[in-house]
Amino acid sequence: MYANGKVALITGAAQGIGRAMVEELLHKGANLVLVDMNRIAGEECKASLDEQFGSHRTMFIQCDVTDQEQLKDAFQRTVEHFGRLDILVNNAGVNNEKDWEKTVEVNLISVIRGTYIGLELMSKKNGGQGGVIINMSSLAGLTPAAYQPVYSASKHGVIGFTRSIAALASIGNYGVRINTVCPAFVDTPLLESIEKEENMGEYLKYKDNIKDMMKSFGVLDPSLIAKGMVSLIEDDGANGAVMKITTSRGIHFEEFGAHQKTKV
């Protein structure tokens, strides 16, 4: 079991998909660093996990992933505390069409930066021990999202970056596999953002259209996303893979032809 005894860092870890991933990896025997901007949610999450898994298995770090120094510090503290980093999940994300620059900063720039910092620590080229990086995208990264154009653009960017850097990792023999997960609608606090003008701006008038799409496509439980993510972590042949998760088809992959998966 790959995750047993490994050290994982997850951003956006206190709620929703992030928290489900934390719990799944703890059950698999990993040690976890929970990175989240929400201190109250993060501390409550850690306290709850401590009761179940013991306080030595997790560490919470409050961090704004858009702050380069805070993000670097979170990685550094992870290595100082646990001695290594094996698994990175760049999961933190927002939906904000009004302050769309923030959406790009959180959903795309911080994912790119996190990947590069993780590679510095994990790449065998730098004396690291190898590892796995999972970057969270969305089905909106594979199809147009009329009422969330910048969210969709940011998630398209995650897929393009992940597939490209995965190819480089393979060519360069980094010993690090890099994959992405693209869920449909998931039952998380992010869904509530479509109800708020400060998030949706001029697109708020389309909130009922989005709700109709949710009814049509269904809403996934975060635990299924976590299971898919762990299966990607444990599949040593998966690199540059784009996993899709929907209510109708469950866990499956976007097919890009011969280059969908490349060995590290």
N, C-alpha and C positions, 0 to 999 in steps of 0.2 A: 504494500500500500504506500504510494509515493509520499503522501502528505505526512505520514507518521514521523514525528520527531523533527519536522521541518519548521521553519519560521516564516510566517506570512504577514505582510502588511496590506491592509485594506483601507482605502479612502472612502469617505461617506459611509462609515462602518456602523454608526449608531442606530440607524433605522432602516426599514425597507429591505431592499435587495442586499445591501451591505451587511446588515445584521444577520440575515439568513445565511449569507456566505460565511460569516464568522462562526456561527453555530455549526454549520456543516463541516467546516475544517477542524473545529475543536473536536467534534465527534470522530474525525479521521485521525486524530492524534497530533495535530499541529499546534504550535504556539502562535498566538495572534497579537499583532499590534493594531489597535483600533484608532484610526485617524479620522477626526470629524471636527467641523467648525462649531457644532453645538455642544458646549461643555456639559450642560445639564443632561441632555440625552445621552452623551457619551459616558458620563459618570454613572448614570442609572443603568445603562447597558452593561458596563463592567461589573457593577455591584451584583446584578442579576446573574451574570455569567460566573462570577466568583463562587456563588452558592452552589452552582452545578458542577463546575470544573476545577475549582480551586484558584486562589488569587495569583499563583505563580504562572499560570498559563497565558494570561493576557496583560497587556499594558494599553492604557488609553492616552493619546496625545491630542490635545486640542490644536487644530491647525487649519489655517485658511490656505487651501491648495493653490490659490492664485498668487500667494506670496512666496516667491522663489526661496528666500532664506528660511521661512518657516517650514517649507516642504523639505528642503535639504536637511534641516535640523531633525525632522521626524525620522528620516532614513538613518541619520547618524545615531540618534538615540536608540533606534531599533538594534543596530549592530552592536552598540555599546552594551545594551541590556541583555540581548539574547546571543550575541557573538556571531551572528550570521543573518543572511536574508536569502530565502529560497523561492518564495512565492510573492508576487506583487499583483494586486488587483486595483487598477485605476478605475474606481467605481463612482466617485463623487460626480454629481450632475445636477443641473438646474434647468428649469424651463422658464425663460424670461424673454418674451418677444419685445417688451417695452425697453428694457435695458439690455439690448441684444449683445452689446460688447461683453457684458458679464457672462452671457451664455457661451460665447466663443471662448472666453478666458477659462471658465470652469470645465466645460465639456470637451474642449479640444486642446487648448494650450497647456493646461495642467496635466492632461493625459500624455502629451508629447514630453513635457518636462519630466514627469514622473517616470516615464519609460526610460529616458536617457539617464536619470539618476540611478534607477534600478539596474540598468545595464552596466554602469560604472562599477557597481558593487558586485554584480553576479557574473559578468562575462569572464570566461576562462582566459580571454586575451589579456585581462587585467589582473590575473591571479585569483579570480573568483572561482566559485564551485559550481557555476551553472545555475539554472533555475527556470522558472516559468513566469511569464507576465500575461495577465488577462486584462484587456481594455474593454470597458463596457460601452457598447454602442446601442443600437435600437433598430427595430424594423424601419423606423423613420430615416435610418441611414442607408436604406436600400430602395426606398420608394419616396415619391414626393409627399410632403405633408402640408397641404394648402394653408392650414391655419397656424402652422408653426414653422415658417420657412427657415428661420435662423437655427432653431433647434435641429431641424432636419439637416441643414448644412453642416452643423457641428458634428453630428453623428455620421454623416457621409465622410467627413474628414477623418474621423477615428478609424473607419474601415480602411480608407486609402493609406493612412499612415501605418496602421498595424500590419497590413499585408506587405507593404514595402519594407518596413524595418525587419519583419520576419524573414523576408528573402535575404536581406543583408546579413542577418544573424546566421542564416544557413551558409551563405557563401563564405562568411568570415570565421566560421566554426566557433561562434561565441559560446556554444553550449547552453544557450537560452532559447526557449521556445516562446513565441509571442502569438497570441490568438485573441479573437474578439467574440463577444456574445451579443446577439441582437434580439431582445425580447419584444413581443407586442405589448399591449397595455398591461401593466403590473399594478397590483393593489399596494401602492406606497403613498407616502405623503405628497410625492411629486404630482400625482393625479389631481390633487386638490387645487393646484396652481391654476388650472384652467378656469376656475371660478373667480379669480382675482384680477381686477383691472391693473394692479401694479405689476402683474406678471404678463398678462396678455395684451395690454394696451388696446390698440385699435381692433385686435382680433377677438376681444371679449364677446362681441356680438355673435360670434360663431360657436360659443360654448355648447349650445344645444346640438350643433352638427357633430362636435367631437363626442358628446355623450351618446349620440345615435351610433357613432362608429364603435364606441365601447360596447354597446348592447349587441351590435352586429358581430364584432370580433371576439367578445368576451374579455374578461380580465383575469390575468394569471396570478397565482399565489407566488410570493417571493421564494418559497422553498423549492419550487421547480427550477427557478433560475439558478439557485445555489447548487442543486444537483447537477445541472448541465455544466456549470462552471467547474465543479470538482472533476467531472468526467473528462473535461478538456485538460485539466491539470495532470491527471493521471495517465492520459493517453500519450505515450512518449513519441508517437508518430505524428501528432497534431502540431503543425507550425504554419501560421498564416491562415488558419481555418476561421471561417465565419459561421458560427453556430446561430441558428434561428430557433426561437421558441414561441410557439403559438398554441392557442387552445385547440385548434382543429387538427394540427399535425404533431403537436408536442415538440420534442427536441429533434432537429434535423439540420442540414447544412446547405448553405448557398453554394451552388456549383459554379465555379469559374473556369472549369476545364482542367487541364493537366497540372496547373500551377496552384490548385487550391491548397494542397498540403505538400510541403517540402520537408524532407528530413533535416534535422540539425546536424 
